[in-house]
Amino acid sequence: MAAVQICFALQGEWFAQKPKEKQLIITAFKKIHELKLCDHEEFYAWQTDRKEKTKGKQKALLAVFKFLSEVKAKNKPIEDFDEDEDEDQNEDQDEDEFDADAQPHFIK
């Protein structure tokens, strides 16, 4: 949880100093992620924490929202592979083979 506290410290200092310069907090969050001080789960913990009362949370969230969304997307878990489902899809594909010479028909 030390990483979450780093996020709160950055948030508080940024808000106290230059809350209108959003790029500062974005750069700081990117840097702590790059240095592996804070991963996507810790950013999420900071984002969803409602107990900590450090000032500037809403403004910081708005500033770093795009970055957090990108981090989350990059770390999205891959869904489990279901072999039975894959076999069923292959059977359907075999039945519905594509005919390049077929003329399109429209449903009226």
Backbone torsions as a table, in degrees:
resi	resn	phi	psi	omega
1	MET	NA	-3.2	177.2
2	ALA	-62.4	-35.6	179.8
3	ALA	-63.9	-37.3	178.5
4	VAL	-64.8	-38.9	178.1
5	GLN	-65.9	-32.8	175.1
6	ILE	-62.1	-42.7	178.4
7	CYS	-60.8	-44.1	179.1
8	PHE	-65.8	-38.2	178.7
9	ALA	-64.3	-44.1	177.4
10	LEU	-62.3	-44.1	179.2
11	GLN	-58.3	-49.8	-177.3
12	GLY	-64.4	-43.8	-179.8
13	GLU	-67.5	-43.1	178.1
14	TRP	-60.3	-45.7	-178.4
15	PHE	-64.4	-38.1	-179.3
16	ALA	-71.1	-31.7	-174.4
17	GLN	-95.1	-59.8	-171.3
18	LYS	-145.4	66.2	-176.4
19	PRO	-65.8	-16.2	179.8
20	LYS	-83.2	-15.7	179.8
21	GLU	-95.3	80.9	-174.7
22	LYS	-60.8	-31.7	-177.1
23	GLN	-61.9	-27.5	179.5
24	LEU	-62.6	-47.7	-178.6
25	ILE	-72.7	-33.8	176.9
26	ILE	-62.3	-46.6	179.5
27	THR	-62.2	-41.4	179.5
28	ALA	-63.5	-44.1	179.1
29	PHE	-65.6	-40.3	177.4
30	LYS	-62.0	-39.9	-178.0
31	LYS	-67.4	-43.6	-179.7
32	ILE	-68.2	-27.1	175.1
33	HIS	-73.4	-44.3	179.1
34	GLU	-60.1	-39.4	179.6
35	LEU	-80.5	1.3	179.7
36	LYS	61.1	32.4	174.2
37	LEU	-84.4	-21.5	-177.3
38	CYS	-146.6	124.6	179.1
39	ASP	-103.0	-178.2	-175.0
40	HIS	-61.5	-33.3	179.4
41	GLU	-69.7	-37.2	179.5
42	GLU	-73.6	-36.3	173.3
43	PHE	-61.4	-41.4	179.0
44	TYR	-63.5	-40.6	178.5
45	ALA	-62.0	-42.2	177.2
46	TRP	-63.6	-46.5	-176.7
47	GLN	-59.3	-39.1	-173.9
48	THR	-96.6	-4.4	-179.2
49	ASP	-66.2	126.9	179.7
50	ARG	-112.5	-5.2	-176.2
51	LYS	-88.1	-39.9	-178.7
52	GLU	-66.6	134.4	-174.8
53	LYS	-109.5	25.2	177.3
54	THR	-62.0	132.5	-177.0
55	LYS	-67.6	148.1	173.3
56	GLY	95.4	10.5	-175.5
57	LYS	-60.9	-48.4	-177.4
58	GLN	-62.1	-44.5	179.6
59	LYS	-65.5	-39.6	178.8
60	ALA	-65.4	-43.0	178.3
61	LEU	-59.8	-43.5	178.3
62	LEU	-63.4	-38.5	-178.3
63	ALA	-68.3	-38.9	-173.4
64	VAL	-103.5	7.9	-175.9
65	PHE	-55.2	-48.1	-178.3
66	LYS	-61.2	-45.0	179.1
67	PHE	-60.5	-46.2	179.9
68	LEU	-62.8	-37.2	177.7
69	SER	-64.1	-40.3	178.3
70	GLU	-65.2	-43.4	179.3
71	VAL	-62.8	-43.2	179.5
72	LYS	-62.7	-43.7	-179.2
73	ALA	-63.4	-38.4	179.8
74	LYS	-68.5	-24.8	-176.1
75	ASN	-109.4	16.0	179.5
76	LYS	-65.0	130.4	-179.2
77	PRO	-66.0	143.3	176.8
78	ILE	-78.3	133.0	-178.7
79	GLU	-67.3	150.9	179.0
80	ASP	-61.2	141.6	178.6
81	PHE	-87.8	126.2	-179.8
82	ASP	-109.2	108.7	-176.4
83	GLU	-62.7	-40.4	-180.0
84	ASP	-60.7	-43.1	-179.9
85	GLU	-64.2	-40.0	179.3
86	ASP	-63.9	-40.9	178.5
87	GLU	-63.6	-41.3	178.1
88	ASP	-61.4	-41.3	179.7
89	GLN	-66.0	-39.3	178.8
90	ASN	-64.2	-39.4	178.0
91	GLU	-62.9	-42.1	178.2
92	ASP	-63.0	-39.8	179.6
93	GLN	-65.5	-39.0	179.1
94	ASP	-62.3	-40.0	-178.9
95	GLU	-69.8	-32.6	-176.0
96	ASP	-106.9	49.3	-178.0
97	GLU	-60.6	146.0	-177.7
98	PHE	-81.2	129.5	177.5
99	ASP	-111.5	107.2	-175.5
100	ALA	-65.3	-25.3	-177.6
101	ASP	-89.7	-7.4	-177.0
102	ALA	-68.3	142.0	177.6
103	GLN	-84.4	139.8	178.9
104	PRO	-68.5	146.7	174.4
105	HIS	-127.2	144.8	-175.1
106	PHE	-111.6	140.9	178.7
107	ILE	-88.0	129.7	-178.8
108	LYS	-100.8	NA	NA
